[in-house]
Amino acid sequence: MAFELAPLPYAVNALEPWIDSLTMTIHHDKHHATYVTNLNKAIAGKSELEAKSIETLITTLDAVPSDIRGAVRNNGGGHYNHTLFWKILGAKEVKRPGGALAEAIEKDLGGFDLLKEKIESAGLGRFGSGWAWLVLNGGKLEIVSTANQDNPLMGKAIAGVEGKPILGVDVWEHAYYLKYQNRRADYLKAFWNVVNWDEVEKNFKVAVNG
């Protein structure tokens, strides 16, 4: 099989009390697993697609046969998005970014408090299901959002936005509904308690150097 579901990089209860263990179990073991299964089904037998990395696959959707392009877009996006999401979470003592990322946030977005406000606003403003993102676009940090499992790497023609994802927040109801019900705003505020800024800073460095 071309793609596999990696285990969570921490225990399912590691993000308590902000994200509950049942949500994490269902979200990872059911929802993310389904994206991986359906992506593999869509590209089965197409060796040129199976050989690609997930990043390459979702950035070259125009090279995917039209009859499976929708499935690859949705499930490939779901696999990439969730893989990034799990990595940038983790109950850490450090609750804010540092170093070059902190400097870029200050310069491009007006500081950490404004970053949080803009991410929360993007998440709340996303009608239905989707994601809020911190991206590096043209050497500058921006806040954008995408519908469903679209990703800024897919580009404006497909996702409506572009950029290299640094941080992503899942605002599909399955990410928060068991604990927060319809209170998406509460979930978005709780999110900041479980961001692993070390991983976000790594994403930033890769984006800058890539």
C-alpha positions in Angstrom: 0.0 0.0 0.0 1.3 3.4 -0.9 0.3 5.3 2.2 0.1 4.3 5.8 -1.5 5.7 9.0 1.3 6.5 11.4 0.5 6.2 15.1 -0.1 9.2 17.2 3.2 10.6 18.5 1.8 10.7 22.1 -0.9 8.9 24.2 -4.5 9.5 23.2 -5.1 11.2 26.6 -2.0 13.4 26.3 -4.1 16.5 25.3 -6.6 16.3 28.2 -8.4 18.3 29.4 -8.5 20.4 26.3 -9.0 17.7 23.7 -10.5 14.5 25.2 -9.1 11.0 24.6 -12.3 9.7 23.0 -12.2 12.4 20.4 -8.6 11.7 19.7 -9.2 8.0 19.3 -12.1 8.4 16.9 -10.5 11.2 15.0 -7.2 9.3 14.4 -8.3 5.7 14.3 -11.5 6.2 12.4 -11.5 9.5 10.4 -7.8 9.7 9.5 -7.7 5.9 8.9 -10.6 6.2 6.4 -8.8 8.9 4.4 -5.7 6.7 4.1 -7.8 3.6 3.1 -9.8 5.6 0.5 -6.7 7.3 -0.9 -5.0 3.9 -1.4 -8.1 2.5 -3.0 -8.2 5.4 -5.5 -4.6 5.1 -6.6 -4.4 1.3 -6.4 -2.5 -0.1 -9.5 -1.3 3.3 -10.6 2.4 2.9 -9.8 3.3 6.5 -10.8 0.9 7.8 -8.2 1.7 5.3 -5.5 5.4 6.3 -5.8 4.7 9.9 -5.0 5.0 11.5 -1.6 1.8 12.9 -0.2 3.1 16.4 -0.7 3.8 15.8 -4.3 0.6 14.1 -4.9 -1.6 16.9 -3.6 0.4 19.6 -5.3 0.2 17.9 -8.7 -3.5 17.1 -8.8 -3.7 18.1 -12.5 -1.5 15.0 -13.2 -4.1 12.7 -11.5 -6.6 11.1 -13.9 -9.9 13.0 -13.8 -12.0 10.0 -12.7 -10.1 9.7 -9.4 -9.0 13.3 -9.0 -11.8 14.2 -6.6 -11.0 11.1 -4.4 -7.3 12.0 -4.3 -8.0 15.6 -3.6 -10.4 14.8 -0.7 -8.6 11.8 0.8 -5.0 12.9 0.0 -5.8 16.3 1.5 -7.3 14.6 4.6 -4.2 12.4 5.0 -1.7 15.3 4.6 -3.7 17.7 6.8 -4.2 15.3 9.7 -0.5 14.1 9.6 0.5 17.7 10.1 -2.1 18.3 12.7 -1.1 15.4 15.0 2.6 16.5 14.8 1.9 20.1 15.8 -0.1 19.0 18.8 1.4 18.0 22.2 1.0 19.1 25.8 4.1 21.2 26.2 5.2 23.7 28.8 6.1 26.3 26.2 2.9 28.0 25.2 4.1 30.5 22.6 6.6 30.5 19.6 10.2 31.6 19.9 13.1 32.5 17.7 12.8 33.3 14.1 9.1 32.3 14.0 8.2 34.7 16.8 10.0 37.5 15.0 8.2 36.7 11.7 4.8 36.6 13.6 5.6 40.0 15.1 6.6 41.5 11.7 4.0 39.9 9.4 1.0 39.5 11.7 1.4 42.1 14.5 2.4 39.7 17.3 1.3 36.5 18.9 -2.0 37.7 20.3 -3.1 38.9 16.9 -2.0 35.6 15.4 -4.3 33.8 17.8 -7.2 36.2 17.0 -6.8 35.8 13.3 -6.6 32.0 13.4 -9.7 31.8 15.6 -11.5 34.2 13.3 -10.5 32.2 10.3 -11.7 29.0 12.0 -15.0 30.6 13.1 -15.5 32.1 9.7 -15.1 28.8 7.8 -18.7 27.8 7.0 -19.2 24.1 7.5 -16.1 21.9 7.5 -12.5 22.9 6.8 -9.3 24.2 8.2 -7.6 27.4 9.4 -3.9 27.8 8.5 -0.8 29.7 9.2 1.2 29.6 6.0 4.3 31.1 4.5 3.5 32.6 1.2 6.0 34.6 -0.8 8.3 34.8 2.2 5.5 36.3 4.4 3.3 34.7 7.1 -0.4 34.7 6.3 -3.6 33.4 7.9 -6.0 31.6 5.5 -8.7 28.9 5.6 -9.8 26.1 3.3 -12.9 24.1 2.8 -13.3 20.4 3.5 -9.8 18.7 3.2 -8.3 21.2 0.8 -4.8 22.4 1.6 -2.9 25.6 0.6 -0.3 23.4 -1.2 -3.0 22.7 -3.7 -2.9 26.3 -4.9 -5.4 29.0 -5.6 -7.0 27.2 -8.6 -8.1 24.4 -6.4 -8.1 25.5 -2.7 -8.6 29.2 -3.3 -5.5 30.0 -1.4 -1.8 29.2 -1.5 1.2 28.9 0.7 3.3 26.4 2.7 1.5 25.2 5.8 3.2 26.0 9.1 0.3 25.3 11.4 -3.2 24.0 10.8 -6.4 23.8 12.9 -9.0 21.2 12.0 -12.5 22.8 12.4 -14.5 19.8 11.2 -17.1 19.0 13.8 -15.5 15.6 14.4 -12.5 17.4 15.8 -14.4 18.9 18.7 -18.0 18.0 18.9 -17.9 15.3 21.6 -16.4 17.8 24.1 -17.5 21.2 22.8 -20.7 20.4 20.9 -21.5 23.5 18.8 -19.0 25.7 20.7 -16.3 25.9 18.0 -15.0 29.2 19.6 -14.2 27.4 22.8 -12.4 24.6 21.0 -10.3 27.1 19.1 -9.3 28.9 22.3 -8.5 25.6 24.0 -6.3 24.6 20.9 -3.5 27.0 22.0 -2.9 25.0 25.2 -1.8 22.0 23.1 0.3 23.4 20.3 3.8 22.0 20.1 5.7 25.1 19.1 8.9 23.2 18.5 7.2 21.3 15.7 5.6 24.5 14.3 9.1 26.2 14.3 10.5 23.2 12.4 7.8 23.6 9.8 8.6 27.3 9.5 12.3 26.6 9.0 11.6 24.0 6.3 9.2 26.4 4.5 11.8 29.2 4.6 14.6 27.0 3.4 12.5 25.1 0.9 
